[in-house]
Amino acid sequence: MSVTDSLTTADGLPLRRALLRADRRARWRAFALVAPLLIFVVVTFLVPIGQMLHRSVHNPAFPDNMPRLTAWFGATPTGTQPDETAFAALAADLRDAAAARTVAIVGTRVNYDLPGTRSLFTSTGRKAAGLQPPYRDSLLKADAKWGDPELWAVMRAASSAYTPGFYLAALDLTREADGSITAVPPERQVYVPLFLRTFVLSAAITGLCLILAFPIAHLLATLPLRWSNLLMILVLLPFWTSLLVRTTAWIVLLQQQGVINSTLVALGILTDDGRLTMIYNQTGTVVAMTHVLLPFMVLPLYSVMRTINPAYVRAARSLGATSWTAFRRIYLPQTLPGIGAGALLVFILAVGYYITPALVGGASGQLISNLIAFHMQDSLNWSLAAALSALLLGAVVVLYWLYDRLIGIDNMKLG
Amino acid sequence: MADIGRDGAFVEFERVQKSYDGETLVVKDLNLAIGKGEFLTMLGPSGSGKTTCLMMLAGFETATHGEIRLAGRPINQVPPHKRGIGMVFQNYALFPHMTVGENLAFPLEVRGIGKSEREAKIARALDMVQMGAFASRRPAQLSGGQQQRIALARALVFEPELVLMDEPLGALDKQLREHMQFEIKHLHESLGITVVYVTHDQGEALTMSDRVAVFNDGRIQQLAAPDDLYERPVNSFVAQFIGENNKLPGTVEEISGDHALVRLATGEVIDATPVNVTEKGQRTLVSIRPERVEFKPEMMPGDAHTIDAEVLEFVYMGDLFRTRLRVAGSDDFVIKSRNTQGQRRLEPGERIRIGWAPQDARALDPV
């Protein structure tokens, strides 16, 4: 019998049970207070993210609409040459799919992996009702592409609802006919270079924000309250302004016939045909995003700097340190939690940023989120969009983990 | 009272003025000479200019006018890190991201002192404050008193000749504060350093200092050894700021050499020593320490004038009895008597006569 079991209240109730009972009301009340937020977060955040992750590996378009062919793929090993049974199943599925008007969905699904096949499905689907056995010959007569072994390999892969194919595509990898995974040729690589560009630009934006925000935050933390309040409003004012307005303002400033170029031309620094291209490219993305994300760096830095007693720097000075040494060895290390929090915040926001690069990025200033949006809205390849998003999410989680290992998440001060 | 000539001064303030806003002076015409090895305390209420003086000496504030000299050399233009002055800050200002050892190594590293010599000096400094075993701790892991010792060791580790202390004991509890007062005093004596100490705690100033400069309103009101300061304040501000003090306003009735008679508003006449009064008819404030007031007739000096008093309140304080009286129409006249064998406890409502030796009552400037 343990000690806790033997302890009882005055009327003989076990102490632990009495404690639970006494606290129960308070616990339920506390839970009831947080429950609305919890439900909100689960419904609007966790469930959609789970769905997205699921969709990135799950696409039932083929097996749902081509049940007979899917069954044949399931019954035969990989690499089996399609026989008459397979062509019969294909013809029957195409006929049903055409009747149910789902043949385009199947075509689109196969088209993800083998461009140019969507029209093959739709055109054959129109003729499917008139196909006669032997199906192999009549299908090949309808379109000779039905004999392409690559098409059959792709269809076999698509017949499984769960597939790593979208992740392979998102990483610019492809599965050869023999099942091995290889990188696509460099000229067809899209996503990996874009991921790289997203990370490099985000790092550049984070660095710029840090360089710009550090002096501002220091000023905010050391000025007399009257002035620091005014400065704080100046920092927050853009924060309260519509993102669209701010981005448009940058277009006005930076475009070829814009304020900066015209001023430089008027001053004779630039010739009229030597106007700088500062927008609709990477420069535009970096400038506008640095401006938009600056407050996220200023605020954590400010909140940390405000707590640093000026006596530390004075003490360092009195102990014989020059102002630079005092800054480097005493002040800077104490601002690290703020630098870490601000950098993490800005970087994570920048990595997933969409609207600013979409407006001012041109072709070279697009980030990965713009491509995700493209797959969501234009190509309608939601599974690929989901796979790209999941990779982005994974990268952010890895960063967060790294930060925790290096600096410690407990040290982070956000405000 | 150590009187320091111009040549013997180690730290000198000459006609120093300081203004922050260009409209008002925080320090007004400060002249102060501190001898080598002296323990000088700047004492005063907040806003009296004492901390500003210390900051000017440390180099964190610039003097608006006047000259500050250290060992005969003007230091107005010398940046703080080249002054070689040790400083202990109010909240210790130990660097939180460094261990105790790294904190102490900092002043030695920036001076380019080699590792082995550095370690020897750190060990010596830590031993000096009995914190030898704490070198690898972080400041947050130490108690207030321990942090205080480390701050002291850090200010001393690079062997400065002058150490400034800005209310270093303000954050400690009473018992620890009293203990640290003696430790700082002993360190000062054994190392032979010069200490300029700022505090608003008069008890601290009296216990530790060779001399105390009482600041008020940007001026030194009195610069004197502790006993002088307590027993012979030169004006009403000092009399009231240092220790407990009874004040009786009145007019000078008669004055002859070092003795004066003062007539109170109620018509009674008392003895006093003239300090800030010179002639008959002047208004004055007579200041008497509570422990120098006598109420037992057999203890009173024979020729003393006595006046009537009514006991209002008796407070038992352990080692002392504190009795509040109504004297000459005022309700806050206090006397203190030691709790000795057979000491009489006065009862509220009792009427007594009180008196004092003329040298204990000082006729100061009227407030």
Interface residues (C-beta under 8 A of the other chain):
Chain A: N309 A311 Y312 R314 A315 A316 R317 S318 L319 G320 A321 T322 S323 T325 A326 R329 I330 P333 Q334
Chain B: A58 G59 F60 P79 P80 H81 K82 R83 G84 I85 G86 M87 F89 Q90 N91 A93 F95 P96 H97 F106 P107 V110 R111 R154 A155 F158 L164
